[in-house]
Amino acid sequence: MTRIKTVRTAAVVLLALGTLKYLAILIDAGFDLSQAPFAFLLVFALPFGLVLLLLPRLRRTGLGLMLLTGVPFVAFLVGNVVQNGFAKEEWADYLVVYAGAPVAVVGVIAAARCLLTGRQQVAS
């Protein structure tokens, strides 16, 4: 019961952080939509929004999507920090790396436990 809520909360936080990072990039570009990195929004925010949409009806699909998006997300963040100190550019980087990575790890672990134990029924 609490694992699904944990996955849902992690997806909400990661969606908010991805959107916040996109807005920070957009502010730096002077709100010029021709320079806006829409691919960033599609890669870092949209999958977690889809997790939120899928969890109420198609739980196993939502949990699987959380695993498929959360693991590469964490790997990308950790790889960038190890290689070149990713969180040095602006304030939103610190939020994404130091708040988003632990939240993603917790969400992935909760999703994996839900899928492996088969306990996904929760009164929504």
NORWOSUL-V723321 format. One record per residue. N is the residue number from 1. RES is the residue in three letters. NEAR is the number of other C-alpha atoms within 10 Angstrom. Layout:
N_RES_NEAR ; N_RES_NEAR
This chain:
1_MET_12 ; 2_THR_11 ; 3_ARG_19 ; 4_ILE_23 ; 5_LYS_15 ; 6_THR_18 ; 7_VAL_27 ; 8_ARG_25 ; 9_THR_16 ; 10_ALA_26 ; 11_ALA_25 ; 12_VAL_17 ; 13_VAL_19 ; 14_LEU_27 ; 15_LEU_23 ; 16_ALA_18 ; 17_LEU_21 ; 18_GLY_24 ; 19_THR_18 ; 20_LEU_18 ; 21_LYS_23 ; 22_TYR_22 ; 23_LEU_17 ; 24_ALA_17 ; 25_ILE_18 ; 26_LEU_18 ; 27_ILE_12 ; 28_ASP_12 ; 29_ALA_14 ; 30_GLY_11 ; 31_PHE_13 ; 32_ASP_10 ; 33_LEU_10 ; 34_SER_9 ; 35_GLN_11 ; 36_ALA_18 ; 37_PRO_14 ; 38_PHE_12 ; 39_ALA_11 ; 40_PHE_15 ; 41_LEU_18 ; 42_LEU_14 ; 43_VAL_13 ; 44_PHE_22 ; 45_ALA_23 ; 46_LEU_17 ; 47_PRO_21 ; 48_PHE_26 ; 49_GLY_16 ; 50_LEU_16 ; 51_VAL_26 ; 52_LEU_21 ; 53_LEU_14 ; 54_LEU_16 ; 55_LEU_21 ; 56_PRO_15 ; 57_ARG_9 ; 58_LEU_11 ; 59_ARG_20 ; 60_ARG_17 ; 61_THR_15 ; 62_GLY_23 ; 63_LEU_27 ; 64_GLY_18 ; 65_LEU_19 ; 66_MET_28 ; 67_LEU_22 ; 68_LEU_13 ; 69_THR_18 ; 70_GLY_27 ; 71_VAL_16 ; 72_PRO_12 ; 73_PHE_19 ; 74_VAL_19 ; 75_ALA_12 ; 76_PHE_14 ; 77_LEU_19 ; 78_VAL_15 ; 79_GLY_13 ; 80_ASN_14 ; 81_VAL_14 ; 82_VAL_10 ; 83_GLN_8 ; 84_ASN_9 ; 85_GLY_12 ; 86_PHE_16 ; 87_ALA_17 ; 88_LYS_11 ; 89_GLU_9 ; 90_GLU_13 ; 91_TRP_11 ; 92_ALA_19 ; 93_ASP_19 ; 94_TYR_15 ; 95_LEU_16 ; 96_VAL_22 ; 97_VAL_20 ; 98_TYR_13 ; 99_ALA_14 ; 100_GLY_23 ; 101_ALA_21 ; 102_PRO_14 ; 103_VAL_22 ; 104_ALA_24 ; 105_VAL_17 ; 106_VAL_18 ; 107_GLY_27 ; 108_VAL_26 ; 109_ILE_19 ; 110_ALA_23 ; 111_ALA_26 ; 112_ALA_18 ; 113_ARG_16 ; 114_CYS_22 ; 115_LEU_17 ; 116_LEU_10 ; 117_THR_8 ; 118_GLY_10 ; 119_ARG_12 ; 120_GLN_19 ; 121_GLN_10 ; 122_VAL_11 ; 123_ALA_6 ; 124_SER_7
